[in-house]
Amino acid sequence: MDSIPLPMVQQPLDSGVPLPPHEQDPYELVGMVIPGEEGQTEAMAQALVEEFVLLGWNEKRLMTLFTNPFYLATYRIYQQKGAAYVQTLIQDICATWRFEKE
């Protein structure tokens, strides 16, 4: 891909006018999977559960976050690690933060 020409420093840039699209850049979001290191799945799962526990989610509601294919990150963890892993993780984190089961 060729570089996109940008205004020189000495030239004023009108911030109200967007740059014209470059013929080789579709200006679309593109997602991709980047391979991670050992243990990152577990760390991400823990961080996600803690985030939602601190938002007040209970164990039952948290489990739906992992079992629903609409939520790609949590569902992938559920598929890779299994229901027992996710359930134990949720229970442990809820116990750590002293949230009651509902």
C-alpha positions as CSV (number, residue, x, y, z in Angstrom):
1,M,0.0,0.0,0.0
2,D,1.3,3.4,-0.9
3,S,1.5,6.1,1.8
4,I,-1.3,8.6,2.0
5,P,-0.1,12.1,1.3
6,L,-0.6,14.4,4.3
7,P,-0.4,18.2,4.4
8,M,3.1,19.7,5.1
9,V,3.7,21.2,8.5
10,Q,3.7,24.7,7.0
11,Q,0.3,24.2,5.4
12,P,-2.7,24.9,7.6
13,L,-5.1,21.9,7.9
14,D,-8.8,22.6,8.0
15,S,-10.0,20.2,10.7
16,G,-13.6,20.5,9.5
17,V,-12.8,18.9,6.2
18,P,-11.8,15.2,6.2
19,L,-9.0,14.0,4.1
20,P,-10.1,12.5,0.8
21,P,-10.2,8.6,0.9
22,H,-7.1,6.9,-0.5
23,E,-7.9,4.5,-3.4
24,Q,-6.1,1.7,-1.6
25,D,-7.6,2.2,1.9
26,P,-11.3,1.3,2.3
27,Y,-11.5,3.1,5.7
28,E,-13.2,0.1,7.2
29,L,-12.6,-1.5,10.5
30,V,-10.9,-4.9,10.2
31,G,-10.7,-7.3,13.1
32,M,-8.1,-10.0,13.4
33,V,-7.0,-12.6,16.0
34,I,-3.5,-12.1,17.3
35,P,-1.9,-15.1,18.9
36,G,-1.2,-14.6,22.6
37,E,1.1,-16.1,25.2
38,E,0.4,-18.9,27.5
39,G,-2.0,-17.9,30.3
40,Q,-3.5,-14.9,28.6
41,T,-6.9,-16.5,28.1
42,E,-7.1,-17.1,31.9
43,A,-6.0,-13.6,32.7
44,M,-8.5,-12.1,30.3
45,A,-11.3,-14.3,31.7
46,Q,-10.5,-13.2,35.2
47,A,-10.3,-9.5,34.3
48,L,-13.7,-9.8,32.5
49,V,-15.4,-11.5,35.4
50,E,-14.0,-9.0,37.9
51,E,-15.1,-6.1,35.8
52,F,-18.7,-7.3,35.7
53,V,-18.7,-8.4,39.4
54,L,-17.7,-4.9,40.3
55,L,-20.6,-3.7,38.2
56,G,-22.9,-5.8,40.4
57,W,-23.6,-8.8,38.2
58,N,-24.4,-12.0,40.0
59,E,-23.2,-15.5,39.2
60,K,-26.2,-16.5,37.1
61,R,-26.0,-13.3,35.0
62,L,-22.3,-13.7,34.6
63,M,-22.6,-17.2,33.3
64,T,-25.0,-16.0,30.5
65,L,-22.2,-13.7,29.4
66,F,-20.1,-16.8,28.7
67,T,-22.8,-19.1,27.2
68,N,-24.2,-16.6,24.7
69,P,-22.4,-16.8,21.3
70,F,-23.2,-13.1,20.7
71,Y,-20.4,-12.2,23.2
72,L,-17.4,-13.5,21.2
73,A,-14.6,-13.1,23.7
74,T,-16.4,-14.7,26.7
75,Y,-18.0,-17.4,24.5
76,R,-14.6,-18.4,23.1
77,I,-13.3,-18.7,26.7
78,Y,-16.3,-20.9,27.5
79,Q,-15.7,-23.1,24.5
80,Q,-11.9,-23.4,25.1
81,K,-11.9,-23.9,28.9
82,G,-15.4,-25.5,29.5
83,A,-18.4,-24.8,31.7
84,A,-16.7,-26.1,34.9
85,Y,-13.8,-23.7,34.6
86,V,-16.0,-20.7,33.9
87,Q,-18.3,-21.6,36.8
88,T,-15.5,-22.0,39.2
89,L,-13.8,-18.8,38.1
90,I,-17.1,-16.9,38.6
91,Q,-17.7,-18.4,42.0
92,D,-14.2,-17.7,43.2
93,I,-14.2,-14.1,42.1
94,C,-17.7,-13.5,43.5
95,A,-16.5,-15.0,46.8
96,T,-13.4,-12.7,46.7
97,W,-15.5,-9.6,46.3
98,R,-18.1,-11.0,48.8
99,F,-21.1,-10.9,46.4
100,E,-24.0,-13.1,47.2
101,K,-25.4,-15.7,44.9
102,E,-28.8,-14.9,43.4
